[in-house]
Amino acid sequence: MLTSVVAGFSLSIALIVAIGAQNAFVLRQGLRREHVVPVVLTCALSDALLIGVGIAGVGSMVAGRPVLLNVIRWGGAVFLLGYAALAAHRAWRPAALTPTDRPPARLSPTLLACLAFTYLNPHVYLDTVLLLGGIAQQHPHRWLFGVGAMGASVLWFSALGAGAYRLAPLLARRRVWRMLDGVIAVVMIAVAVALLLG
């Protein structure tokens, strides 16, 4: 039983740690100190939901519908390219970068963006629903495997949000924000291109 929990945790943490659109968004929110707890909760709960859906067997149903996968892929790529343009614009205009240069974003648009980064990203479905769900089916205690995977998600997003929040005073320089937004723009474009070419 413990083996299934550890296996789920290990696979999930290996998949989630790689920098991507969702991680970049959580990192930026943490550094801006804006709605960090709601964003972390949204990411962790969304992952838990998607892991549960995959373990329940929905992943195999989605895999058999290429039209749905194409809609998700193209929609996600368009969204990521749009956000990359915004990040590049922020990097180009340093006056828009530091938390004191503009009022904080409201909670509802922030959470909508967080949900978009989660559910419009086809990699989330491939990694979480299809891959994790498929591997969980091979374990005798698949739901314990899921508990381990969900635990990894909660731990990672909490550590990322809290770590960025604590580092914010050290990183509150315009040059750092320009570099961060530049990196975010590059990551978003790379993920979007990978989606379109995949």
HELIX and SHEET records of a PDB file:
HELIX    1   1 LEU A    2  VAL A   17  1                                  16    
HELIX    2   2 ALA A   21  ARG A   32  1                                  12    
HELIX    3   3 VAL A   36  ILE A   55  1                                  20    
HELIX    4   4 VAL A   58  ALA A   63  1                                   6    
HELIX    5   5 PRO A   66  TRP A   92  1                                  27    
HELIX    6   6 PRO A   94  ALA A   96  5                                   3    
HELIX    7   7 PRO A   99  ASP A  101  5                                   3    
HELIX    8   8 LEU A  107  TYR A  119  1                                  13    
HELIX    9   9 PRO A  122  VAL A  124  1                                   3    
HELIX   10  10 TYR A  125  LEU A  132  3                                   8    
HELIX   11  11 GLY A  133  ALA A  136  1                                   4    
HELIX   12  12 ARG A  142  LEU A  171  1                                  30    
HELIX   13  13 ARG A  174  LEU A  197  1                                  24    
END                                                                             
